[in-house]
């Protein structure tokens, strides 16, 4: 597992590119049918969708697409142990059919866990954009990542 | 639309019951394959899943199940205009195959929008539990809800 990204590799400011990922009408509707069946996510001809300029993806779908892109970009190549939650999600602009979603994850603050010093918390700060460079959403959450060498690591923030 | 829940109906402290909703192995894996393909969400026999006691659902899947239950319970019977984001998600315990998810949404603070006084922001504070009454996750986010009678409504927080 030595080639996997460990806590030590998530240095503050390091960035990971996500996507690009083109989004279809069909997947927007399929997600909405299962998880968020509101008219503006289900039917571009609904009154509610027409008021917002047409069909828009569920905000939770955007979160899922973020996670899929992040797994592909670096999480599945890391010693990730999941996350205790999400500190903030902001949905700024609609994601629409045929939009292309891209993103950047920037490593924010990090610290080694006091109770389990074999792992640490790494802030992943994400900005998602469409093909016009407009920000669609941002997310911030602390991921738990194992250390490669807990014995040989020291970090100011852990003291 | 007069029978739909409007901003006026979301009084502070009002509660809505969500679920119950039984979760299957198949849907946990299907969600993970599409949105969160990490070993502990995909394969109960993986080393990573065995370290956490077996297959666990993606935290984003829990969010989607919350939204599906909330749409069914009250959102699709309301004058909801979506949400600008999520203030906090906490994943406290794993959601596993054959667990039954339930929840309570409590209306927290609310205020009429200053820029668009035909609608307001209503805090939805959610607690999700399993069949043993253990809290699986909590979510807090401000929903945008239209007023039934913007002309006739006054609210201290809007001043």
Boltz contact constraints between the chains, C-beta under 6 A:
constraints:
  - contact:
      token1: [A, 35]
      token2: [B, 64]
      max_distance: 6.0
  - contact:
      token1: [A, 35]
      token2: [B, 67]
      max_distance: 6.0
  - contact:
      token1: [A, 35]
      token2: [B, 68]
      max_distance: 6.0
  - contact:
      token1: [A, 36]
      token2: [B, 67]
      max_distance: 6.0
  - contact:
      token1: [A, 37]
      token2: [B, 71]
      max_distance: 6.0
  - contact:
      token1: [A, 60]
      token2: [B, 63]
      max_distance: 6.0
  - contact:
      token1: [A, 60]
      token2: [B, 64]
      max_distance: 6.0
  - contact:
      token1: [A, 60]
      token2: [B, 67]
      max_distance: 6.0
  - contact:
      token1: [A, 63]
      token2: [B, 60]
      max_distance: 6.0
  - contact:
      token1: [A, 64]
      token2: [B, 35]
      max_distance: 6.0
  - contact:
      token1: [A, 64]
      token2: [B, 60]
      max_distance: 6.0
  - contact:
      token1: [A, 67]
      token2: [B, 35]
      max_distance: 6.0
  - contact:
      token1: [A, 67]
      token2: [B, 36]
      max_distance: 6.0
  - contact:
      token1: [A, 67]
      token2: [B, 60]
      max_distance: 6.0
  - contact:
      token1: [A, 68]
      token2: [B, 35]
      max_distance: 6.0
  - contact:
      token1: [A, 71]
      token2: [B, 37]
      max_distance: 6.0
  - contact:
      token1: [A, 85]
      token2: [B, 89]
      max_distance: 6.0
  - contact:
      token1: [A, 85]
      token2: [B, 90]
      max_distance: 6.0
  - contact:
      token1: [A, 85]
      token2: [B, 91]
      max_distance: 6.0
  - contact:
      token1: [A, 86]
      token2: [B, 89]
      max_distance: 6.0
  - contact:
      token1: [A, 89]
      token2: [B, 85]
      max_distance: 6.0
  - contact:
      token1: [A, 89]
      token2: [B, 86]
      max_distance: 6.0
  - contact:
      token1: [A, 90]
      token2: [B, 85]
      max_distance: 6.0
  - contact:
      token1: [A, 91]
      token2: [B, 85]
      max_distance: 6.0
